[in-house]
């Protein structure tokens, strides 16, 4: 592999990591509160509010139902408004985050609903507030599942970031299209595939390790 190809792969890998990690952070920042709200306002939640839970659930599922390639195009005006352009790595973070927030919100919701209701009832019986239930029961008990869910989200974002290369977002997808596909360079294509496999495998391994540690710590308490 020539030095030029290596440098191109290195730069594209860094751009992909930037897109995935920042949009992953935004997914947690936006998706976790949304997931908590969906659980609290649901039929069996601490504060049932069907008038709020149903629209939130429908909106969450509506965004998740839109294929990412279509979402990329639909959000071009919003992306331009936020970052001033619809091209490049920074611009790609906007649609990636919008797609990831409802995705992680549903994962967080499932993890939170799997917490033993007996623990929640025990805290409530001792006079615990809703915030105390969230802080000391729901979040700690659901942490292993959320870490696993975040791992799946990040792996999905790797694939989505590669897809974003079709509109000039930079990263490994853009490199594969411009230098691999359009110039029939099989070396670059093979290199991109290899790096993507390493990225996904690495993220999954780290996620599994953190999830096991969180599960072990929870069991220890």
N, C-alpha and C positions, 0 to 999 in steps of 0.2 A: 504494500500500500504506500503510495507516494506521500510526501509530506503535505502537499496541497490538500489531498483528500482527507488526510488525518486532521488537519486544521479545520476543514469544512465540517467534518463530523463532530469535532470538539465544540465548535461554536454552536452548531445546531443542537447538540445535546444540552448545552448550557441554556439555550433559549427554551427548549422543551421543559427542562427542569424549572425554569423561571415561571413559565406559564402554568405548569401543573401545581407547583408548591403555593404560588400566590392565589390561584383560583381555588385550591384546596383549603387554604386558610379562610378565604371568603365564604366557601361552602359551609365550613364549621361555624363561622361568625354569624351567618345568616340562617343556616339550616337548623342549628341546634335550638335557638330560641323558637323558631317556627315549629319544630318537632315537639318541644315542651308545651307550646300553646295548643297544638293539636291534641295532645294527651290531656291537658288540664280541662279543655273545653269540650272534650268528647263526652258521649253519653255516660260513661262510667268514670269520668274524671273528677278532680277535686272541685272544679267550678264548671259544671255542665252549662254550655251555652250553644245550643244547636244553631242559633241564628248566626253565630260566628264560625263554629267548627265546620259547618257544611260548605260555606263559600270558600273558606281557607283550603279545605280538602279538595274542592273542585278546581281551584286555581292552581294548587300544587300539582295535581294530576294532569291538568291541561298543559302546563309547561313541560312536564315530563313526557307527554305524549307526542310533542313536536320533535321530529328527527333533527339531530344536531346540525346537519348540513343546511336544513331549511331555517333553523333558528339563527344560524350565522348570518344569513341574508336578511332575515326579518329585523335583526337587531343592528344592522349597519347604521341607521339614523341615530340610534341611541349611543352606539359606540363612537360615532363622530362627535356627538354632543359632549360625551364624557372626556374623551382623550384627544379629540381634534382630528382624528384620522381613523379609517377603517382598515388600514394595513399595518402589518408589523406585529411584533410579539406583544407589546403593551395593549394594542387594540384587541388582540385575540383573548385576552384575559376577561374582557367584559362578557362575551357570549359564553365562555367556559364557566364563569362564575354563575351566570344566570341559569345555565343548565344544571350545574352541580348543586346549587342551594336547595331546590325542591327534591332532588335525588337524595341528598344526605338527610333532609328533613324527614322523609319517609323512613329511612334507615334508623334515625334517632328515635322516631316515634315507635317503631317496632321494638327496639331495645328497651325503651322506657316502659312499654306496656308489659314486657316480660318480667319486670321486677315483681317479686312476691307481694301481693296485696296485703298480706298479714303484717309485713314490715311497715307499710304505710299506715295501716290501721293502728298499729302499736304507737307510732309517733303521734298520730292525731289524738289517740286516747290520753296521751300524756300532756296534751295541750300544745302540741307542736303546730306552728303556723304552716301555711302552704309553702312559704319560702324555706322553712326548715325541712319540710318533706322533700323538696326538690334538692336542696343543698346536701342533706345528710343521708338521704335514702335513695332517691331516684338516680341522681348522677353517679354516685359511687358504685351502686349495684349494677348499673347499666354500662359502666365504663368499658369492660372487656368487649361487649357486643358493639359498642360505638367505635372502638379502635378497629375492630374487624371491618365494620361498615365503612370507616374512613379509608381503610386500605383498599377496599373494593372501589370506592369513589376515586381515589388517586389513580388506580390502575385504569379505570374507565376514562379518566381525564387524559392519560397518556395517549390512548387511542383517539380521543376527541381532538387533542392538540395536533396530532398527525393529520387528522381530517381538516383542521383549520388551515393547513398548508395549501389547500386548494384555492384559498383566496389571499395568498401571500402573507400568511401570518408568521412566517419564519419557523425555525425549529426543524425537526427531523422530517416531518411531512413535506414541508416546502423544499427541503434539500432533495428528498426522494423524487419529487415531481419535476423540479427544474433541472437538476443535474443527473438524476437517474433515469426517469421515464422519458423526458423530452430529448435527452441526448443519448439515450440507449446505453448508459453507463452501468453495466451490471455490477461493477465493483462497488460503486456508491450505493446502489440498491441493496446489495448484500450487506454492506456495512451498516446501513440504516436499520435493516431488519435485525441484525445482530445486536446493535445498541438497544433497540426497543425491547428485545427479549431480555437483555441484561437489566434494563431499567425496571421492567415489570417484575422480573424474578427478585430483584433486590428489594423493591417496595413491598412485595408480598412477604418476603422473609423477615424484613424489619417489622412489618405489621403483625405477623404471627408471633414474633418474639415479644413485642410490647403487649399484645393481647394476653399471651400466656402469663406474663409477669403481673398484669393487672388482675387476672383471674386468681393467681396465686396469692397476691396481696389481699384480695377480697376474702379469700378462704381463710387466710391467716387471722383476719379480724373476726 
